């Protein structure tokens, strides 16, 4: 089953990229997934394949030598990769988001002529790193407080100095820690009374003096992301490190909310993988397993039907969300975005749960992928900036209140 369902509406570029992702997934990523999960090791081999296929530059605009994929194209490719290795898809998103944010999203925002010229100069440098040198950018976000949820300024501070900034702070769950060439660090411009409007997005070289990766990585799922803790001790970066002009991150977060929905495609892929495995298992088509069919039992048929219903519900919202992505979406589009993100994250785990129940005891064996899919799927609802709880919080509040409305205090 194609990740996009009916493929008639796909563009030639979308079809080509999704088919390439599917081939890499089947031939390369899936056979390696268990080892990287078991060892909590970063999939450098998968990134070598992504680099060779040109996928590191998938969302770099064509005028800079990239493939020029738009939001919808990228999220379908990411879902296809997630179908075969969730950890690769999730960490790959951190790299691609750096290109999306500084590319098509930045192009849709309001900037002064000076800001626009400065941004063009800066992003040309970073796109060359990706296109010409095959370098990888990460996007450490979380700090353990309210900043990643959009409710406070980032605790990581960038102090203006001659020629650039000095950055100090700490990022937890920093995917690609120790594997990326640059960390796209979200931080706050250090001055009195700084707010979220003073957020900065700066590319920090992994080998810069004062950058340190610490701690172990031994989590429940998504073990191959190797999301260790990143420490920044008075790290100097030049002005050209700006992946967005000062203050533009706040504008992007307010006006292009789909920028935060690029985590969920990984879980769309995991949901598809759990369904795929269940069908193959009941049909006795899993390689290495005895040819014992289980598809004739009504209980199994009903369970697969329930899984397919959830899968199609999830896919429908996923694809609509992909097509909806735009600057300044209307209220209904924003509400649908929250609902889609929540549904994808929660349904992925629910489909994996049904898969384990339906396939039975052998599904718990680490020699089969379903046990890993279940663990990886459970992690999605915990990921900032839009955890399942925060999606419900935003959705409920914004459904009941129009912009600027307040209740009188009793």
C-alpha positions as CSV (number, residue, x, y, z in Angstrom):
1,X,0.0,0.0,0.0
2,X,1.4,3.4,-1.0
3,X,2.0,5.8,1.9
4,X,0.0,8.4,-0.1
5,X,-2.9,6.1,-0.7
6,X,-4.2,6.9,-4.2
7,X,-1.1,8.0,-6.2
8,X,-2.9,9.5,-9.1
9,X,-2.6,13.0,-7.7
10,X,1.1,12.9,-7.0
11,X,3.5,15.1,-9.1
12,X,6.4,13.4,-10.9
13,X,8.8,14.7,-8.3
14,X,6.7,13.4,-5.5
15,X,6.4,10.0,-7.0
16,X,10.2,9.8,-7.7
17,X,11.2,10.9,-4.2
18,X,8.7,8.6,-2.4
19,X,9.7,5.7,-4.6
20,X,13.4,6.3,-3.9
21,X,12.6,6.5,-0.1
22,X,10.7,3.2,-0.3
23,X,13.6,1.5,-2.1
24,X,16.2,2.8,0.4
25,X,13.8,1.8,3.2
26,X,13.3,-1.8,2.0
27,X,16.8,-2.5,0.9
28,X,18.9,-0.5,3.4
29,X,17.1,1.0,6.4
30,X,14.8,-1.8,7.5
31,X,17.5,-4.5,7.6
32,X,19.6,-2.2,9.9
33,X,16.8,-1.0,12.2
34,X,17.0,-3.7,14.8
35,X,20.7,-3.3,15.3
36,X,20.6,0.4,15.8
37,X,17.6,0.0,18.1
38,X,19.4,-2.7,20.2
39,X,22.6,-0.7,20.5
40,X,21.1,2.8,20.6
41,X,23.6,3.6,17.8
42,X,23.3,6.4,15.3
43,X,22.5,5.2,11.8
44,X,25.5,6.7,10.0
45,X,25.1,4.1,7.3
46,X,21.6,5.3,6.6
47,X,22.7,8.9,6.4
48,X,25.4,7.9,3.9
49,X,22.6,6.4,1.7
50,X,20.5,9.6,2.2
51,X,23.5,11.7,1.2
52,X,24.2,9.6,-1.9
53,X,20.5,9.8,-3.0
54,X,20.6,13.6,-2.7
55,X,18.1,13.5,0.2
56,X,20.1,15.8,2.5
57,X,19.2,18.6,0.1
58,X,15.6,17.6,-0.4
59,X,14.2,21.0,0.8
60,X,17.0,23.2,-0.2
61,X,15.6,25.5,-2.9
62,X,16.5,24.7,-6.5
63,X,18.3,28.0,-7.0
64,X,20.8,26.9,-4.3
65,X,21.4,23.4,-5.9
66,X,18.7,21.6,-3.9
67,X,15.8,19.4,-4.9
68,X,13.3,22.1,-4.0
69,X,10.7,19.9,-2.4
70,X,7.8,21.6,-0.8
71,X,6.2,20.8,2.6
72,X,3.7,18.3,1.3
73,X,6.4,16.4,-0.7
74,X,8.8,16.3,2.2
75,X,6.3,15.0,4.8
76,X,5.3,12.1,2.4
77,X,8.9,11.2,1.9
78,X,9.5,11.4,5.7
79,X,6.5,9.1,6.3
80,X,7.9,6.5,3.8
81,X,11.3,6.6,5.6
82,X,9.5,6.2,9.0
83,X,7.8,3.1,7.6
84,X,11.2,1.4,7.5
85,X,13.2,3.0,10.3
86,X,11.5,5.5,12.7
87,X,14.7,6.7,14.3
88,X,16.2,7.6,10.9
89,X,13.1,9.5,9.8
90,X,12.8,11.4,13.1
91,X,16.4,12.5,13.2
92,X,16.4,13.2,9.4
93,X,13.5,15.6,10.2
94,X,15.7,17.7,12.4
95,X,18.1,18.2,9.5
96,X,15.4,18.9,6.9
97,X,13.5,21.3,9.1
98,X,16.6,23.6,9.1
99,X,16.2,23.9,5.3
100,X,12.4,24.3,5.5
101,X,12.6,27.0,8.1
102,X,15.3,29.0,6.4
103,X,13.8,28.3,3.0
104,X,10.2,28.2,2.0
105,X,8.9,29.3,5.4
106,X,11.3,32.3,5.7
107,X,10.4,33.3,2.2
108,X,6.7,33.6,3.3
109,X,7.5,35.9,6.2
110,X,7.7,39.7,6.4
111,X,11.3,41.1,6.5
112,X,12.8,44.4,5.8
113,X,15.0,44.7,2.7
114,X,18.1,44.7,4.9
115,X,16.9,41.5,6.7
116,X,16.1,39.8,3.4
117,X,19.5,40.6,2.0
118,X,21.3,39.4,5.1
119,X,19.2,36.2,5.2
120,X,20.0,35.5,1.5
121,X,23.7,35.9,2.2
122,X,23.6,33.7,5.3
123,X,21.5,30.9,4.0
124,X,23.7,30.6,0.9
125,X,26.5,29.6,3.2
126,X,24.5,26.9,5.0
127,X,22.9,25.5,1.9
128,X,26.4,25.2,0.4
129,X,27.5,23.2,3.4
130,X,24.6,20.8,2.7
131,X,24.6,20.7,-1.1
132,X,28.4,20.8,-1.8
133,X,29.8,19.2,1.4
134,X,27.0,16.9,2.4
135,X,26.9,18.2,6.0
136,X,24.1,17.5,8.4
137,X,22.3,20.1,10.5
138,X,20.4,19.2,13.7
139,X,17.8,21.2,15.6
140,X,18.1,20.8,19.4
141,X,14.9,22.2,20.9
142,X,14.0,21.0,24.4
143,X,15.4,22.4,27.6
144,X,13.3,20.7,30.2
145,X,11.1,23.8,30.8
146,X,8.2,25.6,29.2
147,X,10.2,27.2,26.4
148,X,9.9,24.4,23.9
149,X,6.2,24.4,24.4
150,X,6.1,28.1,23.4
151,X,5.2,29.4,26.8
152,X,8.5,31.1,27.8
153,X,11.7,32.4,26.3
154,X,14.4,29.9,25.6
155,X,16.8,29.5,28.5
156,X,19.8,29.2,26.2
157,X,21.1,32.7,25.7
158,X,23.0,34.4,22.9
159,X,24.9,37.5,24.0
160,X,25.8,39.9,21.3
161,X,29.5,40.5,20.9
162,X,31.8,42.0,18.3
163,X,31.3,40.0,15.1
164,X,28.5,37.7,16.3
165,X,27.2,36.0,19.5
166,X,28.4,34.1,22.5
167,X,26.0,31.2,23.3
168,X,25.5,29.5,26.7
169,X,22.9,27.0,27.7
170,X,21.8,23.4,27.7
171,X,19.6,21.4,25.3
172,X,18.2,18.0,26.3
173,X,16.9,15.3,23.9
174,X,19.2,16.7,21.2
175,X,18.8,14.4,18.3
176,X,21.9,13.7,16.2
177,X,24.1,14.7,19.3
178,X,27.6,13.8,18.3
179,X,26.5,13.0,14.7
180,X,25.5,16.4,13.2
181,X,28.0,18.9,11.7
182,X,26.0,21.8,12.9
183,X,23.4,22.3,15.7
184,X,20.6,24.7,14.8
185,X,20.2,26.1,18.3
186,X,17.1,28.0,19.3
187,X,18.0,30.6,21.9
188,X,17.1,34.0,23.3
189,X,18.9,37.2,22.6
190,X,20.4,38.1,25.9
191,X,19.1,41.5,27.1
192,X,17.0,42.8,30.0
193,X,13.3,41.9,29.8
194,X,13.8,39.5,26.8
195,X,10.6,37.7,25.6
196,X,9.7,35.0,23.1
197,X,9.9,37.7,20.4
198,X,13.7,37.8,21.0
199,X,14.3,34.2,19.9
200,X,17.2,33.4,17.7
201,X,18.0,30.4,15.5
202,X,21.7,30.0,15.2
203,X,23.9,27.3,13.5
204,X,26.6,26.2,15.9
205,X,29.5,24.1,14.5
206,X,29.7,20.8,16.3
207,X,33.5,21.3,16.6
208,X,33.3,24.8,18.0
209,X,35.1,25.5,21.2
210,X,32.7,25.2,24.2
211,X,30.4,22.6,22.6
212,X,30.0,19.4,24.6
213,X,27.8,16.3,24.3
214,X,27.2,14.5,27.6
215,X,25.1,11.8,29.2
216,X,23.9,8.4,28.1
217,X,21.1,7.5,25.7
218,X,19.1,4.5,26.8
219,X,15.4,5.3,26.2
220,X,12.3,3.3,25.6
221,X,12.1,4.0,21.9
222,X,13.6,6.0,19.1
223,X,16.9,4.7,20.3
224,X,18.8,5.4,17.1
225,X,18.2,9.1,17.3
226,X,21.0,9.3,20.0
227,X,19.4,12.4,21.5
228,X,22.0,13.1,24.2
229,X,22.4,16.4,26.1
230,X,24.1,19.3,24.4
231,X,26.0,21.8,26.5
232,X,27.1,25.2,25.2
233,X,29.8,27.1,27.2
234,X,30.3,30.6,25.8
235,X,30.4,29.3,22.3
236,X,31.2,32.0,19.7
237,X,29.4,32.1,16.3
238,X,29.5,34.8,13.7
239,X,26.6,36.8,12.4
240,X,26.4,34.5,9.4
241,X,25.3,31.7,11.8
242,X,21.8,33.2,11.7
243,X,19.5,30.6,10.0
244,X,16.8,33.3,10.4
245,X,17.1,37.0,11.1
246,X,16.7,38.1,14.7
247,X,13.0,37.9,15.7
248,X,11.9,35.9,12.7
249,X,11.5,32.6,14.6
250,X,8.7,34.2,16.7
251,X,6.9,35.4,13.5
252,X,7.3,32.0,11.9
253,X,5.9,30.1,14.9
254,X,2.8,32.4,14.9
255,X,2.2,32.6,11.2
256,X,3.3,29.2,9.9
257,X,2.2,26.7,12.5
258,X,2.7,23.7,10.2
259,X,6.5,24.1,10.8
260,X,5.9,22.1,14.0
261,X,4.0,19.3,12.3
262,X,7.0,17.7,10.6
263,X,7.5,15.3,13.5
264,X,4.2,13.4,12.9
265,X,5.1,12.0,9.4
266,X,7.5,9.6,11.1
267,X,4.6,8.2,13.1
268,X,2.4,8.0,10.1
269,X,5.0,5.7,8.6
270,X,5.2,3.6,11.8
271,X,1.4,3.2,11.8
272,X,1.6,2.0,8.2
273,X,4.5,-0.4,9.1
274,X,2.5,-1.9,12.0
275,X,-0.5,-2.6,9.7
276,X,1.8,-4.0,6.9
277,X,3.4,-6.4,9.3
278,X,0.1,-7.6,10.7
279,X,-1.2,-8.4,7.3
280,X,2.0,-10.2,6.2
281,X,2.0,-12.2,9.5
282,X,-1.5,-13.3,9.2
283,X,-0.9,-14.3,5.5
284,X,2.3,-16.2,6.5
285,X,4.4,-13.9,4.4
286,X,6.9,-12.7,7.0
287,X,10.4,-13.8,5.9
288,X,11.9,-16.5,8.1
289,X,8.6,-17.4,9.8
290,X,6.9,-20.8,9.3
291,X,4.2,-20.8,6.6
292,X,1.3,-20.9,9.0
293,X,-1.7,-18.8,7.9
294,X,-3.9,-17.2,10.5
295,X,-6.1,-15.1,8.3
296,X,-9.1,-17.4,8.3
297,X,-10.1,-16.6,11.9
298,X,-12.9,-14.0,12.3
299,X,-11.3,-12.4,15.3
300,X,-8.2,-11.7,13.2
301,X,-10.2,-10.4,10.3
302,X,-12.1,-8.0,12.6
303,X,-8.9,-6.8,14.2
304,X,-7.3,-6.0,10.9
305,X,-10.5,-4.2,9.8
306,X,-10.2,-2.0,12.9
307,X,-6.6,-1.3,12.2
308,X,-7.4,-0.4,8.6
309,X,-10.1,2.0,9.7
310,X,-7.7,3.8,12.1
311,X,-5.0,3.8,9.4
312,X,-7.3,5.4,6.8
313,X,-8.5,8.0,9.3
314,X,-4.9,8.8,10.1
315,X,-3.8,9.0,6.5
316,X,-6.7,11.2,5.5
317,X,-5.8,13.8,8.2
318,X,-2.1,13.4,7.4
319,X,-2.6,14.2,3.7
320,X,-5.0,17.0,4.3
321,X,-2.6,18.5,6.8
322,X,0.1,18.3,4.2
323,X,-1.9,20.1,1.6
324,X,-3.1,22.8,4.1
325,X,0.4,24.1,5.0
326,X,0.5,27.8,4.3
327,X,1.4,31.1,5.9
328,X,-1.4,32.6,8.0
329,X,-3.9,29.6,7.9
330,X,-7.5,30.4,8.9
331,X,-8.9,29.1,12.2
332,X,-10.4,25.9,10.9
333,X,-7.1,25.0,9.2
334,X,-5.2,25.6,12.5
335,X,-7.7,23.5,14.4
336,X,-7.4,20.7,11.9
337,X,-3.6,20.9,12.3
338,X,-3.8,20.3,16.0
339,X,-6.4,17.5,15.5
340,X,-4.2,15.9,12.8
341,X,-1.0,16.0,14.8
342,X,-2.8,14.5,17.9
343,X,-4.5,11.8,15.8
344,X,-1.3,10.7,14.0
345,X,0.7,10.4,17.2
346,X,-2.0,8.6,19.2
347,X,-3.3,6.4,16.4
348,X,0.2,5.1,15.6
349,X,0.5,3.6,19.0
350,X,-3.1,2.4,18.9
351,X,-2.5,0.6,15.6
352,X,0.7,-0.9,17.0
353,X,-1.2,-2.0,20.1
354,X,-3.8,-3.8,18.0
355,X,-1.1,-5.4,15.9
356,X,0.6,-6.9,19.0
357,X,-2.7,-8.2,20.3
358,X,-3.7,-9.6,16.9
359,X,-0.3,-11.2,16.1
360,X,0.1,-12.8,19.5
361,X,3.0,-13.8,21.6
362,X,5.6,-14.0,18.8
363,X,5.1,-10.3,18.2
364,X,7.0,-9.6,21.4
365,X,10.2,-11.1,20.0
366,X,13.0,-8.6,19.2
367,X,13.7,-10.7,16.1
368,X,10.5,-9.2,14.6
369,X,9.9,-5.5,14.1
370,X,6.5,-5.1,15.8
371,X,7.9,-4.8,19.3
372,X,10.2,-1.9,18.2
373,X,7.3,-0.3,16.3
374,X,5.2,-0.3,19.5
375,X,7.9,1.3,21.6
376,X,8.8,3.9,18.9
377,X,5.1,4.7,18.4
378,X,4.6,5.4,22.1
379,X,7.2,8.2,22.1
380,X,5.4,10.4,19.6
381,X,2.9,11.9,22.0
382,X,5.7,13.1,24.3
383,X,7.5,15.2,21.8
384,X,7.7,18.9,22.1
385,X,6.6,21.5,21.0
386,X,3.3,19.7,20.4
387,X,2.8,16.8,22.8
388,X,-0.6,15.1,22.9
389,X,-1.6,17.1,26.0
390,X,-0.5,20.4,24.4
391,X,-2.5,19.7,21.2
392,X,-5.6,19.1,23.2
393,X,-5.0,22.2,25.3
394,X,-4.6,24.4,22.3
395,X,-7.5,22.8,20.4
396,X,-9.9,23.1,23.2
397,X,-9.0,26.7,24.1
398,X,-8.9,27.9,20.5
399,X,-12.2,26.2,19.6
400,X,-14.0,28.1,22.4
401,X,-12.2,31.4,22.2
402,X,-11.8,33.8,19.3
403,X,-8.5,35.8,19.2
404,X,-8.4,38.4,21.9
405,X,-11.4,37.1,23.9
406,X,-11.1,36.9,27.7
407,X,-13.6,35.8,30.4
408,X,-14.3,38.3,33.2
409,X,-12.8,37.3,36.5
410,X,-15.4,36.3,39.0
